[in-house]
Amino acid sequence: MGYKTTFNQTVMMGNPPLCYEFLNSSCHVSIVYPKEAQYSLYILFGFVSLFTFLGNLLVIVTIIHFKQLHTPTNYLILSLAVADLCIGAIVMPPSMLRSVETCWYLGSIFCKIHTSLDVTMSTASILNLCIISVDRYYAVCHPLLYHSKMTPNATLLMIFVCWTISGFVGFGMIFLELGILGVEDFYYSNVACEGGCFLFLSKTASAVFTMLCFYIPAVVMISLYMKIFHIAKRQARLIQNAQILSSHRHTSVGKTEIKATKTLAIVIGVFLLFWTPFFVCALIDPFIGYTVPIVLFDFFTWVGYVNSTCNPIVYALFYSWFRKSFRIILVGKIFQPNSSRTKLF
Protein backbone atom coordinates (compact mmCIF):
# COMPACT_ATOMS: atom_id res chain seq x y z
CA MET A 1 0.00 0.00 0.00
CA GLY A 2 1.71 3.14 -1.15
CA TYR A 3 1.59 5.85 1.45
CA LYS A 4 1.97 9.59 1.39
CA THR A 5 4.33 12.44 0.88
CA THR A 6 3.25 15.53 2.77
CA PHE A 7 3.05 19.22 2.12
CA ASN A 8 5.53 19.90 4.95
CA GLN A 9 8.09 17.53 3.44
CA THR A 10 7.75 19.27 0.08
CA VAL A 11 8.30 22.69 1.59
CA MET A 12 11.35 21.61 3.61
CA MET A 13 13.05 20.32 0.47
CA GLY A 14 13.12 23.81 -1.07
CA ASN A 15 12.49 23.64 -4.82
CA PRO A 16 12.90 19.99 -5.75
CA PRO A 17 11.88 18.61 -9.17
CA LEU A 18 8.18 17.82 -9.43
CA CYS A 19 6.51 15.00 -11.31
CA TYR A 20 4.69 17.46 -13.59
CA GLU A 21 6.83 20.57 -13.84
CA PHE A 22 4.35 22.57 -15.93
CA LEU A 23 1.16 21.79 -14.00
CA ASN A 24 0.07 24.09 -11.19
CA SER A 25 -1.74 21.15 -9.59
CA SER A 26 1.49 19.17 -9.28
CA CYS A 27 3.27 19.22 -5.93
CA HIS A 28 4.55 15.66 -5.70
CA VAL A 29 8.33 15.52 -5.46
CA SER A 30 10.22 13.43 -8.01
CA ILE A 31 13.33 11.65 -6.72
CA VAL A 32 15.62 10.96 -9.66
CA TYR A 33 17.56 7.73 -9.19
CA PRO A 34 20.62 6.90 -11.34
CA LYS A 35 19.75 4.85 -14.42
CA GLU A 36 21.71 1.86 -13.11
CA ALA A 37 19.70 1.92 -9.86
CA GLN A 38 16.44 2.17 -11.78
CA TYR A 39 17.29 -0.81 -13.98
CA SER A 40 18.28 -2.84 -10.93
CA LEU A 41 15.05 -1.96 -9.12
CA TYR A 42 12.94 -2.83 -12.16
CA ILE A 43 14.65 -6.23 -12.42
CA LEU A 44 14.26 -6.90 -8.68
CA PHE A 45 10.62 -5.82 -8.43
CA GLY A 46 9.78 -7.51 -11.74
CA PHE A 47 11.24 -10.80 -10.51
CA VAL A 48 9.35 -10.56 -7.21
CA SER A 49 6.10 -9.84 -9.06
CA LEU A 50 6.58 -12.71 -11.54
CA PHE A 51 7.64 -15.20 -8.86
CA THR A 52 4.67 -14.22 -6.69
CA PHE A 53 2.28 -14.74 -9.59
CA LEU A 54 3.71 -18.08 -10.72
CA GLY A 55 4.13 -19.50 -7.20
CA ASN A 56 0.56 -18.77 -6.17
CA LEU A 57 -0.74 -19.90 -9.56
CA LEU A 58 0.87 -23.29 -8.84
CA VAL A 59 -0.91 -23.44 -5.47
CA ILE A 60 -4.27 -22.54 -7.06
CA VAL A 61 -3.95 -25.07 -9.88
CA THR A 62 -2.82 -27.75 -7.42
CA ILE A 63 -5.79 -27.37 -5.09
CA ILE A 64 -8.34 -27.03 -7.89
CA HIS A 65 -7.02 -29.94 -9.99
CA PHE A 66 -6.31 -32.68 -7.44
CA LYS A 67 -9.53 -34.02 -5.90
CA GLN A 68 -7.67 -35.31 -2.84
CA LEU A 69 -7.00 -31.70 -1.87
CA HIS A 70 -10.65 -30.63 -1.90
CA THR A 71 -10.88 -30.06 1.85
CA PRO A 72 -12.07 -27.05 3.91
CA THR A 73 -8.52 -26.20 5.01
CA ASN A 74 -7.25 -26.23 1.43
CA TYR A 75 -10.18 -24.08 0.28
CA LEU A 76 -8.91 -21.46 2.74
CA ILE A 77 -5.37 -21.83 1.40
CA LEU A 78 -6.83 -21.43 -2.11
CA SER A 79 -8.58 -18.20 -1.11
CA LEU A 80 -5.35 -16.89 0.41
CA ALA A 81 -3.42 -17.84 -2.73
CA VAL A 82 -5.92 -15.93 -4.89
CA ALA A 83 -5.31 -12.79 -2.83
CA ASP A 84 -1.53 -13.30 -3.08
CA LEU A 85 -1.73 -13.92 -6.83
CA CYS A 86 -3.70 -10.69 -7.31
CA ILE A 87 -1.04 -8.80 -5.35
CA GLY A 88 1.66 -10.20 -7.65
CA ALA A 89 -0.25 -9.73 -10.91
CA ILE A 90 -2.32 -6.58 -10.34
CA VAL A 91 -0.91 -4.61 -7.40
CA MET A 92 2.86 -5.03 -7.72
CA PRO A 93 3.43 -3.87 -11.35
CA PRO A 94 1.90 -0.37 -10.92
CA SER A 95 3.56 -0.12 -7.49
CA MET A 96 6.87 -0.97 -9.17
CA LEU A 97 6.44 1.93 -11.59
CA ARG A 98 5.57 4.29 -8.73
CA SER A 99 8.48 3.13 -6.58
CA VAL A 100 11.14 3.36 -9.28
CA GLU A 101 9.93 6.55 -11.00
CA THR A 102 8.78 8.02 -7.62
CA CYS A 103 5.79 9.46 -9.48
CA TRP A 104 2.39 8.21 -10.56
CA TYR A 105 1.82 8.58 -14.30
CA LEU A 106 -1.25 6.34 -14.73
CA GLY A 107 -4.01 8.83 -13.93
CA SER A 108 -6.11 9.64 -10.89
CA ILE A 109 -8.90 7.14 -11.60
CA PHE A 110 -6.52 4.19 -11.93
CA CYS A 111 -4.73 5.45 -8.81
CA LYS A 112 -7.97 5.03 -6.84
CA ILE A 113 -8.58 1.60 -8.35
CA HIS A 114 -5.02 0.48 -7.64
CA THR A 115 -5.06 1.71 -4.04
CA SER A 116 -8.47 0.11 -3.46
CA LEU A 117 -7.24 -3.23 -4.81
CA ASP A 118 -4.10 -2.94 -2.69
CA VAL A 119 -6.11 -2.44 0.51
CA THR A 120 -8.64 -5.11 -0.49
CA MET A 121 -6.05 -7.83 -1.14
CA SER A 122 -4.08 -7.05 2.01
CA THR A 123 -7.26 -7.12 4.10
CA ALA A 124 -8.39 -10.35 2.43
CA SER A 125 -5.06 -11.96 3.32
CA ILE A 126 -5.33 -11.31 7.03
CA LEU A 127 -9.04 -12.21 7.19
CA ASN A 128 -8.33 -15.48 5.37
CA LEU A 129 -5.58 -16.17 7.88
CA CYS A 130 -8.07 -15.51 10.69
CA ILE A 131 -10.42 -18.10 9.25
CA ILE A 132 -7.50 -20.52 8.88
CA SER A 133 -6.69 -20.10 12.57
CA VAL A 134 -10.34 -20.90 13.44
CA ASP A 135 -10.18 -23.97 11.18
CA ARG A 136 -7.02 -25.18 12.92
CA TYR A 137 -8.53 -24.46 16.36
CA TYR A 138 -11.45 -26.79 15.72
CA ALA A 139 -9.25 -29.42 14.02
CA VAL A 140 -6.88 -29.71 16.98
CA CYS A 141 -8.86 -28.59 20.03
CA HIS A 142 -12.32 -29.91 19.10
CA PRO A 143 -11.72 -32.72 16.56
CA LEU A 144 -15.14 -34.31 17.18
CA LEU A 145 -16.89 -31.06 16.21
CA TYR A 146 -14.57 -30.21 13.31
CA HIS A 147 -16.47 -31.95 10.50
CA SER A 148 -19.81 -30.59 11.68
CA LYS A 149 -18.55 -27.01 12.09
CA MET A 150 -16.05 -26.61 9.22
CA THR A 151 -18.14 -28.06 6.40
CA PRO A 152 -17.34 -27.12 2.78
CA ASN A 153 -20.45 -24.93 2.61
CA ALA A 154 -19.59 -23.17 5.88
CA THR A 155 -16.04 -22.61 4.67
CA LEU A 156 -17.21 -21.17 1.35
CA LEU A 157 -19.62 -18.86 3.21
CA MET A 158 -16.80 -17.58 5.43
CA ILE A 159 -14.60 -17.01 2.37
CA PHE A 160 -17.43 -15.04 0.71
CA VAL A 161 -17.90 -12.89 3.82
CA CYS A 162 -14.13 -12.36 4.03
CA TRP A 163 -13.90 -11.05 0.46
CA THR A 164 -17.07 -8.95 0.82
CA ILE A 165 -15.71 -7.19 3.90
CA SER A 166 -12.31 -6.74 2.26
CA GLY A 167 -13.88 -5.20 -0.84
CA PHE A 168 -15.97 -2.82 1.24
CA VAL A 169 -12.93 -1.73 3.27
CA GLY A 170 -10.72 -1.32 0.20
CA PHE A 171 -13.09 0.48 -2.13
CA GLY A 172 -15.02 2.27 0.63
CA MET A 173 -11.81 3.69 2.06
CA ILE A 174 -10.95 5.29 -1.30
CA PHE A 175 -14.10 5.89 -3.34
CA LEU A 176 -16.30 6.81 -0.37
CA GLU A 177 -13.38 8.82 1.08
CA LEU A 178 -13.73 7.21 4.50
CA GLY A 179 -9.97 7.51 4.97
CA ILE A 180 -10.03 11.32 4.91
CA LEU A 181 -13.32 11.79 6.73
CA GLY A 182 -13.09 14.94 8.82
CA VAL A 183 -9.89 16.26 7.17
CA GLU A 184 -11.14 16.68 3.61
CA ASP A 185 -10.18 20.38 3.41
CA PHE A 186 -6.63 19.74 4.61
CA TYR A 187 -6.22 16.79 2.25
CA TYR A 188 -7.35 18.59 -0.89
CA SER A 189 -5.51 21.81 0.02
CA ASN A 190 -2.16 20.41 1.14
CA VAL A 191 -1.81 16.76 0.14
CA ALA A 192 -3.67 15.78 -3.03
CA CYS A 193 -1.84 16.66 -6.24
CA GLU A 194 -0.95 15.34 -9.69
CA GLY A 195 1.86 12.79 -9.69
CA GLY A 196 1.08 11.34 -6.29
CA CYS A 197 -0.77 8.10 -5.55
CA PHE A 198 -0.89 7.06 -1.94
CA LEU A 199 -3.13 6.04 0.92
CA PHE A 200 -3.72 9.04 3.15
CA LEU A 201 -5.50 8.45 6.47
CA SER A 202 -6.79 10.78 9.14
CA LYS A 203 -6.04 10.01 12.79
CA THR A 204 -9.42 8.36 13.28
CA ALA A 205 -9.30 6.42 10.02
CA SER A 206 -5.75 5.28 10.73
CA ALA A 207 -6.69 3.96 14.16
CA VAL A 208 -9.86 2.23 12.96
CA PHE A 209 -8.29 0.81 9.79
CA THR A 210 -5.16 -0.62 11.43
CA MET A 211 -7.03 -1.97 14.45
CA LEU A 212 -9.79 -3.70 12.48
CA CYS A 213 -7.63 -4.93 9.60
CA PHE A 214 -4.44 -5.89 11.42
CA TYR A 215 -4.05 -5.53 15.19
CA ILE A 216 -7.32 -7.11 16.38
CA PRO A 217 -7.11 -10.04 13.90
CA ALA A 218 -3.45 -10.50 14.83
CA VAL A 219 -4.32 -10.74 18.54
CA VAL A 220 -7.11 -13.22 17.73
CA MET A 221 -4.79 -15.39 15.64
CA ILE A 222 -1.98 -15.36 18.19
CA SER A 223 -4.43 -16.22 21.00
CA LEU A 224 -5.95 -19.11 19.05
CA TYR A 225 -2.56 -20.54 18.12
CA MET A 226 -1.31 -20.32 21.70
CA LYS A 227 -4.36 -22.38 22.68
CA ILE A 228 -3.79 -24.76 19.76
CA PHE A 229 -0.15 -25.39 20.60
CA HIS A 230 -0.98 -25.91 24.25
CA ILE A 231 -3.47 -28.64 23.28
CA ALA A 232 -1.16 -30.05 20.59
CA LYS A 233 1.73 -30.29 23.05
CA ARG A 234 -0.48 -32.10 25.55
CA GLN A 235 -1.74 -34.50 22.86
CA ALA A 236 1.80 -35.22 21.72
CA ARG A 237 2.82 -36.03 25.29
CA LEU A 238 -0.17 -38.36 25.72
CA ILE A 239 0.64 -40.10 22.45
CA GLN A 240 4.22 -40.54 23.52
CA ASN A 241 3.08 -42.10 26.80
CA ALA A 242 0.74 -44.46 24.93
CA GLN A 243 -2.29 -43.20 26.83
CA ILE A 244 -4.52 -42.47 23.83
CA LEU A 245 -3.24 -44.98 21.26
CA SER A 246 -6.61 -46.48 20.51
CA SER A 247 -5.51 -47.27 16.96
CA HIS A 248 -2.70 -46.54 14.54
CA ARG A 249 -5.09 -44.65 12.27
CA HIS A 250 -6.16 -42.21 14.99
CA THR A 251 -2.51 -41.49 15.81
CA SER A 252 -1.72 -40.73 12.17
CA VAL A 253 -4.63 -38.35 11.84
CA GLY A 254 -3.55 -36.51 14.99
CA LYS A 255 0.00 -36.10 13.71
CA THR A 256 -1.27 -34.91 10.31
CA GLU A 257 -3.48 -32.26 11.89
CA ILE A 258 -0.65 -31.06 14.15
CA LYS A 259 1.78 -30.84 11.23
CA ALA A 260 -0.75 -28.87 9.15
CA THR A 261 -1.30 -26.57 12.12
CA LYS A 262 2.44 -25.93 12.51
CA THR A 263 2.84 -25.21 8.80
CA LEU A 264 -0.05 -22.75 8.71
CA ALA A 265 1.23 -21.15 11.93
CA ILE A 266 4.48 -20.45 10.06
CA VAL A 267 2.45 -18.84 7.26
CA ILE A 268 0.72 -16.60 9.81
CA GLY A 269 4.03 -15.83 11.54
CA VAL A 270 5.58 -14.79 8.23
CA PHE A 271 2.57 -12.59 7.50
CA LEU A 272 2.85 -10.82 10.86
CA LEU A 273 6.60 -10.41 10.49
CA PHE A 274 6.39 -8.87 7.03
CA TRP A 275 3.35 -6.61 7.53
CA THR A 276 3.89 -5.35 11.10
CA PRO A 277 6.40 -2.56 10.15
CA PHE A 278 3.95 -1.05 7.67
CA PHE A 279 0.97 -1.11 10.02
CA VAL A 280 3.02 0.32 12.89
CA CYS A 281 4.02 3.28 10.70
CA ALA A 282 0.47 3.61 9.34
CA LEU A 283 -0.89 3.84 12.88
CA ILE A 284 1.57 6.34 14.35
CA ASP A 285 2.19 8.56 11.30
CA PRO A 286 -0.96 10.75 11.56
CA PHE A 287 -0.22 11.32 15.25
CA ILE A 288 3.33 12.60 14.60
CA GLY A 289 2.39 15.04 11.85
CA TYR A 290 2.91 12.70 8.87
CA THR A 291 6.68 12.85 9.28
CA VAL A 292 7.56 9.23 8.44
CA PRO A 293 9.70 9.46 5.24
CA ILE A 294 7.94 8.34 2.08
CA VAL A 295 10.94 6.16 1.13
CA LEU A 296 10.56 4.25 4.40
CA PHE A 297 6.86 3.73 3.79
CA ASP A 298 7.60 2.49 0.28
CA PHE A 299 10.20 0.06 1.62
CA PHE A 300 7.81 -1.33 4.24
CA THR A 301 5.12 -1.67 1.57
CA TRP A 302 7.36 -3.90 -0.53
CA VAL A 303 8.38 -5.88 2.55
CA GLY A 304 4.65 -6.55 3.04
CA TYR A 305 4.23 -7.50 -0.62
CA VAL A 306 7.02 -10.08 -0.33
CA ASN A 307 4.84 -11.96 2.17
CA SER A 308 2.73 -13.02 -0.82
CA THR A 309 5.89 -14.36 -2.45
CA CYS A 310 6.85 -16.44 0.59
CA ASN A 311 3.64 -18.41 1.13
CA PRO A 312 4.11 -20.88 -1.79
CA ILE A 313 7.71 -21.40 -0.63
CA VAL A 314 6.46 -22.33 2.86
CA TYR A 315 4.01 -24.86 1.37
CA ALA A 316 6.75 -26.38 -0.80
CA LEU A 317 9.16 -26.67 2.14
CA PHE A 318 6.76 -28.23 4.64
CA TYR A 319 4.27 -30.21 2.52
CA SER A 320 5.76 -33.14 0.59
CA TRP A 321 2.50 -33.60 -1.29
CA PHE A 322 2.67 -29.97 -2.49
CA ARG A 323 6.13 -30.65 -3.87
CA LYS A 324 4.83 -33.79 -5.58
CA SER A 325 1.89 -31.94 -7.10
CA PHE A 326 4.17 -29.13 -8.26
CA ARG A 327 6.36 -31.65 -10.11
CA ILE A 328 3.31 -33.24 -11.74
CA ILE A 329 2.12 -29.84 -12.96
CA LEU A 330 5.52 -28.62 -14.15
CA VAL A 331 6.20 -31.75 -16.27
CA GLY A 332 2.72 -31.60 -17.79
CA LYS A 333 1.35 -34.83 -16.28
CA ILE A 334 -1.85 -33.05 -15.25
CA PHE A 335 -3.01 -33.38 -18.86
CA GLN A 336 -3.01 -37.19 -18.59
CA PRO A 337 -6.36 -38.99 -18.08
CA ASN A 338 -7.46 -39.26 -14.43
CA SER A 339 -4.49 -37.21 -13.22
CA SER A 340 -6.86 -35.36 -10.91
CA ARG A 341 -7.24 -38.58 -8.90
CA THR A 342 -3.52 -38.97 -8.29
CA LYS A 343 -2.69 -39.98 -4.71
CA LEU A 344 -0.49 -37.28 -3.25
CA PHE A 345 -0.26 -38.71 0.28
FENLIN-V422821 format. One record per backbone hydrogen bond with DSSP energy under -1.0 kcal/mol. NH is the residue of the N-H (numbers start at 1). CO is the residue of the C=O. If there is no record, write none. Layout:
NH/CO ; NH/CO
This chain:
10/6 ; 11/7 ; 12/8 ; 13/9 ; 14/11 ; 19/28 ; 23/20 ; 26/23 ; 30/17 ; 38/34 ; 39/35 ; 40/36 ; 41/37 ; 42/38 ; 43/39 ; 44/40 ; 45/41 ; 46/42 ; 47/43 ; 48/44 ; 49/45 ; 50/46 ; 51/47 ; 52/48 ; 53/49 ; 54/50 ; 55/51 ; 56/52 ; 57/53 ; 58/54 ; 59/55 ; 60/56 ; 61/57 ; 62/58 ; 63/59 ; 64/60 ; 65/61 ; 66/62 ; 67/340 ; 69/66 ; 70/67 ; 71/69 ; 75/71 ; 76/72 ; 77/73 ; 78/74 ; 79/75 ; 80/76 ; 81/77 ; 82/78 ; 83/79 ; 84/80 ; 85/81 ; 86/82 ; 87/83 ; 88/84 ; 89/85 ; 90/86 ; 91/86 ; 92/87 ; 95/91 ; 96/92 ; 97/93 ; 98/94 ; 99/95 ; 100/96 ; 101/97 ; 102/98 ; 104/195 ; 111/107 ; 112/108 ; 113/109 ; 114/110 ; 115/111 ; 116/112 ; 117/113 ; 118/114 ; 119/115 ; 120/116 ; 121/117 ; 122/118 ; 123/119 ; 124/120 ; 125/121 ; 126/122 ; 127/123 ; 128/124 ; 129/125 ; 130/126 ; 131/127 ; 132/128 ; 133/129 ; 134/130 ; 135/131 ; 136/132 ; 137/133 ; 138/134 ; 139/135 ; 140/136 ; 141/137 ; 142/138 ; 145/142 ; 146/142 ; 149/145 ; 150/146 ; 151/149 ; 155/151 ; 156/152 ; 157/153 ; 158/154 ; 159/155 ; 160/156 ; 161/157 ; 162/158 ; 163/159 ; 164/160 ; 165/161 ; 166/162 ; 167/163 ; 168/164 ; 169/165 ; 170/166 ; 171/167 ; 172/168 ; 173/169 ; 175/171 ; 178/172 ; 179/173 ; 183/180 ; 187/183 ; 188/184 ; 189/185 ; 190/186 ; 191/187 ; 192/187 ; 194/25 ; 196/193 ; 199/2 ; 202/179 ; 206/202 ; 207/203 ; 208/204 ; 209/205 ; 210/206 ; 211/207 ; 212/208 ; 213/209 ; 214/210 ; 215/210 ; 216/211 ; 218/214 ; 219/215 ; 220/216 ; 221/217 ; 222/218 ; 223/219 ; 224/220 ; 225/221 ; 226/222 ; 227/223 ; 228/224 ; 229/225 ; 230/226 ; 231/227 ; 232/228 ; 233/229 ; 234/230 ; 235/231 ; 236/232 ; 237/233 ; 238/234 ; 239/235 ; 240/236 ; 241/237 ; 242/239 ; 243/238 ; 246/244 ; 251/247 ; 252/248 ; 253/249 ; 254/250 ; 255/251 ; 256/252 ; 257/253 ; 258/254 ; 259/255 ; 260/256 ; 261/257 ; 262/258 ; 263/259 ; 264/260 ; 265/261 ; 266/262 ; 267/263 ; 268/264 ; 269/265 ; 270/266 ; 271/267 ; 272/268 ; 273/269 ; 274/270 ; 275/271 ; 276/272 ; 279/275 ; 280/276 ; 281/277 ; 282/278 ; 283/279 ; 284/280 ; 285/281 ; 288/285 ; 290/285 ; 297/293 ; 298/294 ; 299/295 ; 300/296 ; 301/297 ; 302/298 ; 303/299 ; 304/300 ; 305/301 ; 306/302 ; 307/304 ; 308/305 ; 310/306 ; 311/307 ; 314/310 ; 315/311 ; 316/312 ; 317/313 ; 318/314 ; 319/315 ; 323/319 ; 324/320 ; 325/321 ; 326/322 ; 327/323 ; 328/324 ; 329/325 ; 330/326 ; 331/327 ; 332/329 ; 333/328 ; 335/332 ; 336/333 ; 339/336 ; 341/338 ; 342/339
